[in-house]
């Protein structure tokens, strides 16, 4: 049985998870954000993902959010490459060779 080595590379640093934004009301009862949604504070940026098996959300800056988003896109590209490699491997699985003989 032959063994073929497969190398899959990432387009750059990776990060699983998602980046989201939120706007919020503050705690001041006289702030105009309490009475008019167009004056909500924010946007606030968050990364949500898993760390050590636990769901986690981190408050991040806009700059860090952009970096996280790039890494998330790299992670998704890597996942896509892995899925394509698995599909190709299944197409060439040992039991498919028996049918061709």
MOPAC internal coordinates of N, CA, C and O (Angstrom, degrees):
PM7 1SCF
backbone

  N    0.0000 0     0.00 0     0.00 0    0    0    0
  C    1.4504 1     0.00 0     0.00 0    1    0    0
  C    1.5258 1   108.24 1     0.00 0    2    1    0
  O    1.2310 1   119.95 1   -49.99 1    3    2    1
  N    1.3273 1   117.69 1   130.01 1    3    2    1
  C    1.4585 1   120.60 1  -177.70 1    5    3    2
  C    1.5223 1   110.66 1   -89.33 1    6    5    3
  O    1.2310 1   122.06 1   -31.84 1    7    6    5
  N    1.3018 1   113.67 1   148.16 1    7    6    5
  C    1.4583 1   120.69 1   178.77 1    9    7    6
  C    1.5183 1   108.07 1  -120.13 1   10    9    7
  O    1.2310 1   120.74 1   -56.19 1   11   10    9
  N    1.3060 1   116.19 1   123.81 1   11   10    9
  C    1.4546 1   120.89 1  -178.70 1   13   11   10
  C    1.5282 1   108.52 1  -111.65 1   14   13   11
  O    1.2310 1   120.97 1   -51.64 1   15   14   13
  N    1.3225 1   115.76 1   128.36 1   15   14   13
  C    1.4520 1   120.58 1   178.89 1   17   15   14
  C    1.5267 1   109.48 1   -80.16 1   18   17   15
  O    1.2310 1   120.77 1   -44.28 1   19   18   17
  N    1.3245 1   116.12 1   135.72 1   19   18   17
  C    1.4538 1   121.99 1   179.98 1   21   19   18
  C    1.5269 1   107.93 1  -120.48 1   22   21   19
  O    1.2310 1   120.54 1   -47.83 1   23   22   21
  N    1.3157 1   116.57 1   132.17 1   23   22   21
  C    1.4589 1   121.35 1   177.11 1   25   23   22
  C    1.5203 1   108.58 1  -115.44 1   26   25   23
  O    1.2310 1   121.06 1   -54.51 1   27   26   25
  N    1.3170 1   115.58 1   125.49 1   27   26   25
  C    1.4585 1   121.67 1   177.57 1   29   27   26
  C    1.5170 1   106.73 1  -119.10 1   30   29   27
  O    1.2310 1   120.51 1   -53.20 1   31   30   29
  N    1.3248 1   116.62 1   126.80 1   31   30   29
  C    1.4606 1   119.73 1  -178.85 1   33   31   30
  C    1.5186 1   110.68 1  -116.79 1   34   33   31
  O    1.2310 1   121.79 1   -28.06 1   35   34   33
  N    1.3042 1   114.17 1   151.94 1   35   34   33
  C    1.4524 1   121.83 1   177.11 1   37   35   34
  C    1.5227 1   108.66 1   -90.63 1   38   37   35
  O    1.2310 1   119.79 1   -32.24 1   39   38   37
  N    1.3304 1   118.01 1   147.76 1   39   38   37
  C    1.4591 1   119.66 1   177.73 1   41   39   38
  C    1.5346 1   113.30 1   -71.74 1   42   41   39
  O    1.2310 1   120.12 1   174.99 1   43   42   41
  N    1.3095 1   117.38 1    -5.01 1   43   42   41
  C    1.4628 1   122.10 1  -179.78 1   45   43   42
  C    1.5164 1   109.78 1   169.58 1   46   45   43
  O    1.2310 1   120.24 1    11.61 1   47   46   45
  N    1.3350 1   117.15 1  -168.39 1   47   46   45
  C    1.4702 1   119.92 1   179.01 1   49   47   46
  C    1.5305 1   110.12 1   -58.44 1   50   49   47
  O    1.2310 1   120.77 1   -35.32 1   51   50   49
  N    1.3260 1   116.14 1   144.68 1   51   50   49
  C    1.4615 1   120.52 1  -176.51 1   53   51   50
  C    1.5279 1   111.28 1  -116.28 1   54   53   51
  O    1.2310 1   121.69 1   -22.75 1   55   54   53
  N    1.3369 1   114.37 1   157.25 1   55   54   53
  C    1.4619 1   121.63 1   176.29 1   57   55   54
  C    1.5193 1   107.45 1  -156.97 1   58   57   55
  O    1.2310 1   119.77 1   -60.71 1   59   58   57
  N    1.3214 1   118.05 1   119.29 1   59   58   57
  C    1.4633 1   118.74 1   173.85 1   61   59   58
  C    1.5285 1   109.11 1   -78.31 1   62   61   59
  O    1.2310 1   120.69 1   -19.42 1   63   62   61
  N    1.3095 1   116.29 1   160.58 1   63   62   61
  C    1.4580 1   120.28 1   176.20 1   65   63   62
  C    1.5176 1   111.53 1   121.27 1   66   65   63
  O    1.2310 1   121.40 1    15.20 1   67   66   65
  N    1.3418 1   114.92 1  -164.80 1   67   66   65
  C    1.4556 1   121.36 1   179.79 1   69   67   66
  C    1.5243 1   109.72 1  -139.58 1   70   69   67
  O    1.2310 1   121.27 1   -23.18 1   71   70   69
  N    1.3193 1   115.18 1   156.82 1   71   70   69
  C    1.4582 1   121.87 1   173.41 1   73   71   70
  C    1.5230 1   106.51 1  -114.39 1   74   73   71
  O    1.2310 1   120.52 1   -45.92 1   75   74   73
  N    1.3324 1   116.61 1   134.08 1   75   74   73
  C    1.4592 1   120.43 1   177.96 1   77   75   74
  C    1.5237 1   109.91 1  -135.70 1   78   77   75
  O    1.2310 1   121.31 1   -14.43 1   79   78   77
  N    1.3151 1   115.10 1   165.57 1   79   78   77
  C    1.4578 1   121.12 1   177.05 1   81   79   78
  C    1.5174 1   108.89 1  -123.97 1   82   81   79
  O    1.2310 1   121.55 1   -22.81 1   83   82   81
  N    1.3282 1   114.64 1   157.19 1   83   82   81
  C    1.4550 1   119.98 1   177.64 1   85   83   82
  C    1.5274 1   109.11 1  -148.46 1   86   85   83
  O    1.2310 1   121.39 1   -26.06 1   87   86   85
  N    1.2931 1   114.94 1   153.94 1   87   86   85
  C    1.4620 1   122.91 1   171.66 1   89   87   86
  C    1.5299 1   105.81 1  -119.33 1   90   89   87
  O    1.2310 1   120.30 1   -29.87 1   91   90   89
  N    1.3258 1   117.02 1   150.13 1   91   90   89
  C    1.4605 1   118.88 1  -174.55 1   93   91   90
  C    1.5213 1   112.47 1  -147.09 1   94   93   91
  O    1.2310 1   121.90 1   -20.93 1   95   94   93
  N    1.3211 1   113.97 1   159.07 1   95   94   93
  C    1.4609 1   121.49 1   171.42 1   97   95   94
  C    1.5201 1   107.90 1   -85.28 1   98   97   95
  O    1.2310 1   120.88 1   -33.30 1   99   98   97
  N    1.3239 1   115.91 1   146.70 1   99   98   97
  C    1.4587 1   118.85 1   176.86 1  101   99   98
  C    1.5358 1   109.65 1   -91.98 1  102  101   99
  O    1.2310 1   120.63 1     2.27 1  103  102  101
  N    1.2908 1   116.41 1  -177.73 1  103  102  101
  C    1.4657 1   121.07 1  -177.32 1  105  103  102
  C    1.5152 1   115.01 1   -88.60 1  106  105  103
  O    1.2310 1   120.20 1   177.14 1  107  106  105
  N    1.3174 1   117.23 1    -2.86 1  107  106  105
  C    1.4693 1   119.66 1  -177.79 1  109  107  106
  C    1.5301 1   109.87 1   -80.53 1  110  109  107
  O    1.2310 1   120.07 1   -58.57 1  111  110  109
  N    1.3289 1   117.46 1   121.43 1  111  110  109
  C    1.4673 1   119.71 1  -177.04 1  113  111  110
  C    1.5292 1   113.87 1   -66.07 1  114  113  111
  O    1.2310 1   119.51 1   158.20 1  115  114  113
  N    1.3224 1   118.54 1   -21.80 1  115  114  113
  C    1.4676 1   120.42 1  -178.24 1  117  115  114
  C    1.5205 1   113.23 1   -97.80 1  118  117  115
  O    1.2310 1   119.49 1   178.03 1  119  118  117
  N    1.3145 1   118.59 1    -1.97 1  119  118  117
  C    1.4683 1   121.55 1  -179.37 1  121  119  118
  C    1.5301 1   109.18 1   -69.01 1  122  121  119
  O    1.2310 1   120.84 1   -37.84 1  123  122  121
  N    1.3165 1   116.00 1   142.16 1  123  122  121
  C    1.4576 1   119.74 1  -178.09 1  125  123  122
  C    1.5266 1   112.68 1   -67.96 1  126  125  123
  O    1.2310 1   119.80 1   165.14 1  127  126  125
  N    1.3247 1   117.98 1   -14.86 1  127  126  125
  C    1.4705 1   119.76 1   176.37 1  129  127  126
  C    1.5278 1   110.96 1   -64.71 1  130  129  127
  O    1.2310 1   120.03 1   158.02 1  131  130  129
  N    1.3272 1   117.55 1   -21.98 1  131  130  129
  C    1.4633 1   121.97 1   179.71 1  133  131  130
  C    1.5302 1   112.07 1   -71.54 1  134  133  131
  O    1.2310 1   120.82 1   154.81 1  135  134  133
  N    1.3230 1   116.04 1   -25.19 1  135  134  133
  C    1.4566 1   119.66 1  -172.01 1  137  135  134
  C    1.5204 1   114.22 1  -113.54 1  138  137  135
  O    1.2310 1   120.37 1   163.35 1  139  138  137
  N    1.3296 1   116.89 1   -16.65 1  139  138  137
  C    1.4616 1   119.68 1  -176.08 1  141  139  138
  C    1.5286 1   109.91 1  -139.13 1  142  141  139
  O    1.2310 1   119.99 1   -66.83 1  143  142  141
  N    1.3418 1   117.63 1   113.17 1  143  142  141
  C    1.4708 1   121.08 1  -176.80 1  145  143  142
  C    1.5297 1   114.39 1   -58.20 1  146  145  143
  O    1.2310 1   119.33 1   155.98 1  147  146  145
  N    1.3279 1   118.88 1   -24.02 1  147  146  145
  C    1.4626 1   119.12 1  -179.68 1  149  147  146
  C    1.5288 1   112.04 1   -72.13 1  150  149  147
  O    1.2310 1   119.93 1   170.85 1  151  150  149
  N    1.3363 1   117.74 1    -9.15 1  151  150  149
  C    1.4575 1   121.53 1   178.46 1  153  151  150
  C    1.5326 1   113.14 1  -106.58 1  154  153  151
  O    1.2310 1   120.32 1  -162.14 1  155  154  153
  N    1.3063 1   116.99 1    17.86 1  155  154  153
  C    1.4647 1   119.77 1   176.85 1  157  155  154
  C    1.5287 1   109.74 1   -60.58 1  158  157  155
  O    1.2310 1   120.43 1   -30.13 1  159  158  157
  N    1.3070 1   116.79 1   149.87 1  159  158  157
  C    1.4596 1   122.03 1   179.62 1  161  159  158
  C    1.5250 1   109.56 1   -81.02 1  162  161  159
  O    1.2310 1   121.23 1   -31.39 1  163  162  161
  N    1.3281 1   115.26 1   148.61 1  163  162  161
  C    1.4537 1   119.70 1   178.65 1  165  163  162
  C    1.5076 1   110.18 1   130.08 1  166  165  163
  O    1.2310 1   119.30 1    10.63 1  167  166  165
  N    1.2838 1   118.95 1  -169.37 1  167  166  165
  C    1.4594 1   125.70 1    10.01 1  169  167  166
  C    1.5360 1   112.63 1   -77.45 1  170  169  167
  O    1.2310 1   121.80 1   -31.53 1  171  170  169
  N    1.3105 1   114.17 1   148.47 1  171  170  169
  C    1.4547 1   122.50 1   173.08 1  173  171  170
  C    1.5216 1   106.78 1  -107.08 1  174  173  171
  O    1.2310 1   120.64 1   -41.69 1  175  174  173
  N    1.3092 1   116.38 1   138.31 1  175  174  173
  C    1.4669 1   121.82 1  -175.82 1  177  175  174
  C    1.5244 1   109.90 1  -105.82 1  178  177  175
  O    1.2310 1   121.45 1   -37.27 1  179  178  177
  N    1.3420 1   114.83 1   142.73 1  179  178  177
  C    1.4676 1   120.64 1   179.83 1  181  179  178
  C    1.5200 1   110.37 1  -139.62 1  182  181  179
  O    1.2310 1   121.75 1   -37.52 1  183  182  181
  N    1.3224 1   114.26 1   142.48 1  183  182  181
  C    1.4659 1   120.82 1   168.66 1  185  183  182
  C    1.5129 1   105.98 1  -106.47 1  186  185  183
  O    1.2310 1   120.54 1   -46.10 1  187  186  185
  N    1.3350 1   116.56 1   133.90 1  187  186  185
  C    1.4602 1   121.76 1   177.02 1  189  187  186
  C    1.5205 1   108.10 1  -125.85 1  190  189  187
  O    1.2310 1   120.88 1   -47.92 1  191  190  189
  N    1.3170 1   115.92 1   132.08 1  191  190  189
  C    1.4586 1   121.84 1   179.15 1  193  191  190
  C    1.5154 1   109.87 1  -170.30 1  194  193  191
  O    1.2310 1   120.81 1    18.50 1  195  194  193
  N    1.3148 1   116.06 1  -161.50 1  195  194  193
  C    1.4566 1   122.12 1  -177.82 1  197  195  194
  C    1.5223 1   109.21 1  -114.28 1  198  197  195
  O    1.2310 1   120.35 1   -48.08 1  199  198  197
  N    1.3195 1   116.94 1   131.92 1  199  198  197
  C    1.4589 1   122.80 1   173.73 1  201  199  198
  C    1.5232 1   107.26 1  -128.80 1  202  201  199
  O    1.2310 1   121.02 1   -56.98 1  203  202  201
  N    1.3300 1   115.65 1   123.02 1  203  202  201
  C    1.4632 1   121.67 1  -178.63 1  205  203  202
  C    1.5266 1   112.38 1    52.52 1  206  205  203
  O    1.2310 1   120.82 1  -138.76 1  207  206  205
  N    1.3391 1   116.04 1    41.24 1  207  206  205
  C    1.4535 1   121.06 1   175.99 1  209  207  206
  C    1.5177 1   114.77 1    78.39 1  210  209  207
  O    1.2310 1   119.78 1  -173.10 1  211  210  209
  N    1.3235 1   118.03 1     6.90 1  211  210  209
  C    1.4604 1   120.45 1  -178.36 1  213  211  210
  C    1.5302 1   110.09 1  -119.97 1  214  213  211
  O    1.2310 1   120.40 1   -42.49 1  215  214  213
  N    1.3441 1   116.85 1   137.51 1  215  214  213
  C    1.4616 1   118.78 1   176.02 1  217  215  214
  C    1.5255 1   109.44 1   -65.39 1  218  217  215
  O    1.2310 1   120.82 1   -44.93 1  219  218  217
  N    1.3306 1   116.03 1   135.07 1  219  218  217
  C    1.4600 1   121.33 1  -173.04 1  221  219  218
  C    1.5206 1   110.36 1  -138.84 1  222  221  219
  O    1.2310 1   120.74 1   -37.90 1  223  222  221
  N    1.3203 1   116.19 1   142.10 1  223  222  221
  C    1.4615 1   122.03 1   173.17 1  225  223  222
  C    1.5179 1   108.16 1  -125.63 1  226  225  223
  O    1.2310 1   120.76 1   -47.56 1  227  226  225
  N    1.3188 1   116.14 1   132.44 1  227  226  225
  C    1.4631 1   122.24 1   179.49 1  229  227  226
  C    1.5232 1   109.12 1  -121.58 1  230  229  227
  O    1.2310 1   120.55 1   -46.92 1  231  230  229
  N    1.3339 1   116.56 1   133.08 1  231  230  229
  C    1.4604 1   121.42 1   172.38 1  233  231  230
  C    1.5262 1   106.94 1   -77.11 1  234  233  231
  O    1.2310 1   120.71 1   -48.56 1  235  234  233
  N    1.3309 1   116.24 1   131.44 1  235  234  233
  C    1.4596 1   121.33 1  -176.20 1  237  235  234
  C    1.5228 1   109.90 1  -135.75 1  238  237  235
  O    1.2310 1   120.88 1   -17.27 1  239  238  237
  N    1.3133 1   115.92 1   162.73 1  239  238  237
  C    1.4647 1   121.05 1   177.20 1  241  239  238
  C    1.5303 1   109.70 1   -80.29 1  242  241  239
  O    1.2310 1   120.92 1   -11.82 1  243  242  241
  N    1.3155 1   115.85 1   168.18 1  243  242  241
  C    1.4633 1   120.74 1   177.85 1  245  243  242
  C    1.5277 1   110.33 1   -61.97 1  246  245  243
  O    1.2310 1   120.29 1   139.58 1  247  246  245
  N    1.3182 1   117.04 1   -40.42 1  247  246  245
  C    1.4683 1   121.17 1   179.60 1  249  247  246
  C    1.5277 1   110.86 1   -63.52 1  250  249  247
  O    1.2310 1   120.52 1   134.35 1  251  250  249
  N    1.3129 1   116.61 1   -45.65 1  251  250  249
  C    1.4717 1   120.85 1   178.45 1  253  251  250
  C    1.5295 1   109.66 1   -65.46 1  254  253  251
  O    1.2310 1   120.14 1   144.33 1  255  254  253
  N    1.3285 1   117.34 1   -35.67 1  255  254  253
  C    1.4715 1   120.84 1   178.66 1  257  255  254
  C    1.5213 1   110.55 1   -60.52 1  258  257  255
  O    1.2310 1   120.43 1   138.77 1  259  258  257
  N    1.3410 1   116.79 1   -41.23 1  259  258  257
  C    1.4786 1   119.74 1   178.47 1  261  259  258
  C    1.5281 1   110.26 1   -63.81 1  262  261  259
  O    1.2310 1   120.04 1   136.83 1  263  262  261
  N    1.3297 1   117.52 1   -43.17 1  263  262  261
  C    1.4734 1   121.06 1   178.82 1  265  263  262
  C    1.5280 1   110.58 1   -63.67 1  266  265  263
  O    1.2310 1   120.69 1   136.76 1  267  266  265
  N    1.3337 1   116.29 1   -43.24 1  267  266  265
  C    1.4695 1   120.16 1   178.23 1  269  267  266
  C    1.5230 1   110.34 1   -60.75 1  270  269  267
  O    1.2310 1   120.14 1   137.78 1  271  270  269
  N    1.3224 1   117.34 1   -42.22 1  271  270  269
  C    1.4587 1   120.99 1  -178.75 1  273  271  270
  C    1.5243 1   111.45 1   -62.40 1  274  273  271
  O    1.2310 1   120.29 1   139.10 1  275  274  273
  N    1.3271 1   117.05 1   -40.90 1  275  274  273
  C    1.4713 1   120.30 1   176.32 1  277  275  274
  C    1.5233 1   110.72 1   -61.49 1  278  277  275
  O    1.2310 1   120.68 1   136.39 1  279  278  277
  N    1.3296 1   116.30 1   -43.61 1  279  278  277
  C    1.4689 1   120.04 1   179.75 1  281  279  278
  C    1.5240 1   111.74 1   -67.05 1  282  281  279
  O    1.2310 1   120.37 1   143.97 1  283  282  281
  N    1.3221 1   116.90 1   -36.03 1  283  282  281
  C    1.4665 1   120.73 1   177.05 1  285  283  282
  C    1.5257 1   109.80 1   -64.24 1  286  285  283
  O    1.2310 1   120.21 1   138.25 1  287  286  285
  N    1.3352 1   117.20 1   -41.75 1  287  286  285
  C    1.4654 1   120.35 1   176.86 1  289  287  286
  C    1.5302 1   110.83 1   -62.93 1  290  289  287
  O    1.2310 1   119.86 1   140.73 1  291  290  289
  N    1.3282 1   117.88 1   -39.27 1  291  290  289
  C    1.4682 1   121.21 1   175.75 1  293  291  290
  C    1.5246 1   110.60 1   -62.46 1  294  293  291
  O    1.2310 1   120.71 1   139.08 1  295  294  293
  N    1.3325 1   116.25 1   -40.92 1  295  294  293
  C    1.4669 1   121.31 1   179.11 1  297  295  294
  C    1.5312 1   109.99 1   -61.97 1  298  297  295
  O    1.2310 1   120.46 1   135.71 1  299  298  297
  N    1.3204 1   116.73 1   -44.29 1  299  298  297
  C    1.4664 1   120.32 1   179.75 1  301  299  298
  C    1.5193 1   111.52 1   -65.24 1  302  301  299
  O    1.2310 1   120.27 1   142.34 1  303  302  301
  N    1.3303 1   117.10 1   -37.66 1  303  302  301
  C    1.4614 1   120.89 1   176.43 1  305  303  302
  C    1.5310 1   110.39 1   -64.15 1  306  305  303
  O    1.2310 1   120.51 1   138.64 1  307  306  305
  N    1.3203 1   116.64 1   -41.36 1  307  306  305
  C    1.4600 1   120.95 1   177.50 1  309  307  306
  C    1.5277 1   110.63 1   -62.94 1  310  309  307
  O    1.2310 1   120.38 1   136.43 1  311  310  309
  N    1.3285 1   116.88 1   -43.57 1  311  310  309
  C    1.4658 1   120.45 1   177.22 1  313  311  310
  C    1.5266 1   110.92 1   -58.99 1  314  313  311
  O    1.2310 1   120.80 1   137.75 1  315  314  313
  N    1.3311 1   116.08 1   -42.25 1  315  314  313
  C    1.4642 1   120.93 1   179.55 1  317  315  314
  C    1.5299 1   110.34 1   -61.58 1  318  317  315
  O    1.2310 1   120.59 1   136.36 1  319  318  317
  N    1.3307 1   116.48 1   -43.64 1  319  318  317
  C    1.4709 1   120.32 1   178.87 1  321  319  318
  C    1.5237 1   111.12 1   -63.05 1  322  321  319
  O    1.2310 1   120.38 1   140.65 1  323  322  321
  N    1.3215 1   116.88 1   -39.35 1  323  322  321
  C    1.4701 1   120.40 1   178.62 1  325  323  322
  C    1.5290 1   109.67 1   -64.82 1  326  325  323
  O    1.2310 1   120.36 1   134.29 1  327  326  325
  N    1.3373 1   116.91 1   -45.71 1  327  326  325
  C    1.4704 1   120.35 1   179.58 1  329  327  326
  C    1.5292 1   111.47 1   -61.00 1  330  329  327
  O    1.2310 1   120.04 1   140.07 1  331  330  329
  N    1.3375 1   117.52 1   -39.93 1  331  330  329
  C    1.4646 1   120.75 1   177.72 1  333  331  330
  C    1.5218 1   111.28 1   -65.11 1  334  333  331
  O    1.2310 1   120.42 1   140.43 1  335  334  333
  N    1.3352 1   116.80 1   -39.57 1  335  334  333
  C    1.4611 1   121.39 1   179.02 1  337  335  334
  C    1.5257 1   110.77 1   -65.98 1  338  337  335
  O    1.2310 1   120.64 1   138.93 1  339  338  337
  N    1.3338 1   116.39 1   -41.07 1  339  338  337
  C    1.4659 1   120.31 1   178.24 1  341  339  338
  C    1.5244 1   109.92 1   -64.04 1  342  341  339
  O    1.2310 1   120.21 1   135.25 1  343  342  341
  N    1.3344 1   117.20 1   -44.75 1  343  342  341
  C    1.4665 1   120.26 1   179.47 1  345  343  342
  C    1.5231 1   110.77 1   -60.63 1  346  345  343
  O    1.2310 1   120.53 1   137.10 1  347  346  345
  N    1.3336 1   116.59 1   -42.90 1  347  346  345
  C    1.4616 1   120.86 1   178.26 1  349  347  346
  C    1.5272 1   110.46 1   -63.53 1  350  349  347
  O    1.2310 1   120.62 1   138.95 1  351  350  349
  N    1.3142 1   116.42 1   -41.05 1  351  350  349
  C    1.4676 1   120.71 1   179.53 1  353  351  350
  C    1.5233 1   111.12 1   -64.57 1  354  353  351
  O    1.2310 1   120.28 1   142.05 1  355  354  353
  N    1.3179 1   117.08 1   -37.95 1  355  354  353
  C    1.4657 1   120.26 1   177.99 1  357  355  354
  C    1.5270 1   110.63 1   -66.90 1  358  357  355
  O    1.2310 1   120.74 1   143.93 1  359  358  357
  N    1.3356 1   116.19 1   -36.07 1  359  358  357
  C    1.4654 1   119.48 1   176.84 1  361  359  358
  C    1.5283 1   111.39 1   -64.44 1  362  361  359
  O    1.2310 1   120.20 1   154.12 1  363  362  361
  N    1.3316 1   117.21 1   -25.88 1  363  362  361
  C    1.4641 1   122.34 1  -178.27 1  365  363  362
  C    1.5325 1   112.28 1  -109.89 1  366  365  363
  O    1.2310 1   120.44 1  -161.06 1  367  366  365
  N    1.3137 1   116.77 1    18.94 1  367  366  365
  C    1.4640 1   121.41 1  -178.72 1  369  367  366
  C    1.5278 1   110.60 1   -58.69 1  370  369  367
  O    1.2310 1   119.70 1   -27.22 1  371  370  369
  N    1.3303 1   118.17 1   152.78 1  371  370  369
  C    1.4686 1   121.74 1  -176.50 1  373  371  370
  C    1.5346 1   113.43 1   -55.34 1  374  373  371
  O    1.2310 1   119.91 1   145.02 1  375  374  373
  N    1.3001 1   117.78 1   -34.98 1  375  374  373
  C    1.4703 1   118.72 1  -179.02 1  377  375  374
  C    1.5114 1   112.75 1   -70.32 1  378  377  375
  O    1.2310 1   119.74 1   159.53 1  379  378  377
  N    1.3307 1   118.10 1   -20.47 1  379  378  377
  C    1.4632 1   119.31 1   176.38 1  381  379  378
  C    1.5187 1   110.76 1   -75.28 1  382  381  379
  O    1.2310 1   119.79 1   154.52 1  383  382  381
  N    1.3238 1   118.01 1   -25.48 1  383  382  381
  C    1.4670 1   122.26 1   178.93 1  385  383  382
  C    1.5183 1   110.71 1   -70.85 1  386  385  383
  O    1.2310 1   120.03 1   147.78 1  387  386  385
  N    1.3407 1   117.54 1   -32.22 1  387  386  385
  C    1.4571 1   120.82 1   179.64 1  389  387  386
  C    1.5271 1   111.67 1   -62.63 1  390  389  387
  O    1.2310 1   120.56 1   143.64 1  391  390  389
  N    1.3229 1   116.54 1   -36.36 1  391  390  389
  C    1.4655 1   120.89 1  -178.38 1  393  391  390
  C    1.5150 1   112.07 1   -70.55 1  394  393  391
  O    1.2310 1   120.05 1   155.04 1  395  394  393
  N    1.3341 1   117.51 1   -24.96 1  395  394  393
  C    1.4620 1   120.98 1  -177.49 1  397  395  394
  C    1.5272 1   113.23 1   -83.14 1  398  397  395
  O    1.2310 1   120.15 1   163.98 1  399  398  397
  N    1.3145 1   117.32 1   -16.02 1  399  398  397
  C    1.4704 1   121.01 1  -177.66 1  401  399  398
  C    1.4932 1   112.73 1   -74.40 1  402  401  399
  O    1.2310 1   120.10 1   180.00 1  403  402  401

